[in-house]
Amino acid sequence: MSAHDVPIRVDHVGIAIESIEDGEPVLEALGCEKLIEEPVDEEFRWAYYELGGASRIELIAPIADDTFLTNYLAENGPGLHHVTLEVGDIEAMIESVERAGLQVVDHTEREDWSEAFVSPANPTGTLFQLMEYHESYVENRDGRSNPCIGGARVGRD
């Protein structure tokens, strides 16, 4: 029995790496196709890769010194950084997660999406990113990447 009735799916896994260029050949060898690469807040670059038509892997690499990502890489080295779950209602998911006794950190409303992170200080040791895409996200991608299965946000037709 589910703890909530919010539509949810795995959107992508994020891998922290020193250089996207160094990691890209691995993903290409696995059959991934690069969808997009962009900087974020002048702190890091992210690149999305599609695998098998519906699965995605994200590489994130620092472009500035002394950021959360450079600190993460210094402490942990390259590897799995987070699992992103697309949710149909981020506020309801945050309530569900907090009712379960988990800590939600860094809840941010952006123009094209809302996100919150479930602290990795949980029994899985995993950082979960909860993400709710807004309609503008799909509209603003200019066909460069399909953020949602079938072109719609999770739980929407």
C-alpha positions as CSV (number, residue, x, y, z in Angstrom):
1,M,0.0,0.0,0.0
2,S,1.4,3.4,-1.0
3,A,1.8,6.1,1.6
4,H,0.3,8.6,-0.9
5,D,-1.6,8.8,-4.2
6,V,0.7,11.3,-5.9
7,P,1.8,10.3,-9.4
8,I,5.5,9.6,-9.4
9,R,8.2,8.1,-11.5
10,V,12.0,7.9,-11.7
11,D,13.0,10.8,-13.9
12,H,16.8,10.3,-14.0
13,V,19.9,9.4,-11.9
14,G,22.5,12.0,-11.5
15,I,26.2,11.2,-11.5
16,A,28.8,13.6,-10.1
17,I,31.9,13.7,-12.2
18,E,34.9,16.0,-12.6
19,S,34.4,16.5,-16.4
20,I,31.4,15.7,-18.6
21,E,33.8,15.2,-21.5
22,D,35.6,12.4,-19.6
23,G,32.3,10.6,-18.7
24,E,30.5,11.0,-22.0
25,P,32.3,8.1,-23.8
26,V,31.1,5.7,-21.1
27,L,27.5,6.7,-21.6
28,E,28.0,6.6,-25.4
29,A,29.4,3.1,-25.1
30,L,26.2,2.1,-23.2
31,G,24.1,3.5,-26.0
32,C,23.1,6.8,-24.5
33,E,22.2,9.8,-26.7
34,K,23.1,13.3,-25.5
35,L,20.0,15.5,-25.3
36,I,21.3,18.7,-23.8
37,E,24.1,20.3,-21.8
38,E,23.8,23.6,-19.9
39,P,25.5,25.5,-17.1
40,V,23.5,26.0,-13.8
41,D,24.0,29.2,-11.8
42,E,27.7,29.3,-12.9
43,E,28.4,26.5,-10.4
44,F,28.2,23.4,-12.5
45,R,27.2,22.0,-15.8
46,W,24.7,19.3,-16.4
47,A,24.1,17.1,-19.4
48,Y,21.2,14.8,-20.0
49,Y,21.5,11.5,-21.9
50,E,18.6,9.3,-23.0
51,L,18.8,5.6,-22.9
52,G,16.2,3.3,-24.5
53,G,13.7,6.0,-25.2
54,A,12.5,6.7,-21.7
55,S,15.4,6.4,-19.3
56,R,17.8,9.2,-18.6
57,I,21.2,9.7,-16.9
58,E,22.5,13.1,-15.9
59,L,26.2,14.0,-15.6
60,I,26.9,16.9,-13.3
61,A,30.4,18.5,-13.3
62,P,31.7,21.6,-11.4
63,I,32.6,24.7,-13.3
64,A,33.4,26.8,-10.2
65,D,35.5,26.3,-7.2
66,D,34.2,25.7,-3.7
67,T,30.6,24.6,-4.5
68,F,28.5,21.8,-3.1
69,L,29.7,19.7,-6.1
70,T,33.4,20.3,-5.6
71,N,32.9,19.5,-1.9
72,Y,31.0,16.3,-2.8
73,L,33.6,15.1,-5.2
74,A,36.4,15.9,-2.8
75,E,34.7,13.8,-0.1
76,N,33.2,11.0,-2.2
77,G,34.8,11.0,-5.6
78,P,32.8,10.5,-8.8
79,G,29.7,8.4,-8.8
80,L,26.0,8.3,-8.1
81,H,25.0,11.7,-6.6
82,H,21.2,11.6,-6.6
83,V,18.0,9.9,-7.9
84,T,15.4,12.3,-9.3
85,L,11.7,11.5,-8.9
86,E,9.3,13.4,-11.0
87,V,6.1,14.0,-9.0
88,G,2.7,15.3,-9.9
89,D,2.3,17.4,-6.8
90,I,5.5,18.4,-4.9
91,E,3.8,19.9,-1.9
92,A,1.8,16.7,-1.3
93,M,5.0,14.7,-1.7
94,I,6.9,16.9,0.8
95,E,4.1,16.4,3.3
96,S,4.2,12.6,2.8
97,V,8.0,12.4,3.1
98,E,7.9,14.6,6.3
99,R,5.1,12.4,7.8
100,A,7.4,9.5,7.3
101,G,10.1,11.2,9.4
102,L,12.4,12.1,6.6
103,Q,14.1,15.5,6.3
104,V,13.4,17.7,3.3
105,V,16.1,20.2,2.5
106,D,16.5,22.9,-0.2
107,H,12.9,23.3,-1.4
108,T,13.1,25.7,-4.4
109,E,10.5,27.2,-6.8
110,R,12.0,27.9,-10.2
111,E,10.4,29.3,-13.3
112,D,10.1,25.9,-15.0
113,W,10.1,23.5,-12.1
114,S,9.9,23.1,-8.4
115,E,12.3,20.9,-6.5
116,A,13.1,19.6,-3.1
117,F,15.7,17.2,-1.8
118,V,15.2,14.4,0.7
119,S,18.3,14.3,2.9
120,P,20.6,11.3,2.4
121,A,20.6,11.0,6.2
122,N,18.0,8.2,5.8
123,P,18.3,4.4,5.9
124,T,19.0,4.2,2.1
125,G,21.9,6.8,2.2
126,T,20.5,8.2,-1.0
127,L,19.8,11.9,-1.9
128,F,16.4,12.0,-3.6
129,Q,15.5,15.0,-5.7
130,L,11.7,15.5,-5.9
131,M,10.9,17.5,-9.1
132,E,7.6,18.8,-10.4
133,Y,7.9,20.1,-13.9
134,H,5.7,23.1,-14.8
135,E,4.0,23.4,-18.2
136,S,6.6,26.1,-19.1
137,Y,9.4,23.5,-18.8
138,V,8.0,21.5,-21.7
139,E,7.3,24.6,-23.7
140,N,10.8,26.2,-23.1
141,R,12.8,23.1,-24.1
142,D,12.5,23.9,-27.8
143,G,12.4,20.2,-28.6
144,R,15.9,19.7,-27.2
145,S,14.8,17.2,-24.6
146,N,11.6,15.5,-23.6
147,P,11.5,15.9,-19.8
148,C,8.4,13.7,-19.5
149,I,7.3,10.4,-20.9
150,G,5.0,11.0,-23.9
151,G,5.6,14.8,-23.7
152,A,3.4,15.3,-20.7
153,R,4.3,15.8,-17.0
154,V,3.7,12.8,-14.8
155,G,0.0,12.4,-13.9
156,R,-1.1,14.7,-16.8
157,D,-2.5,13.7,-20.2
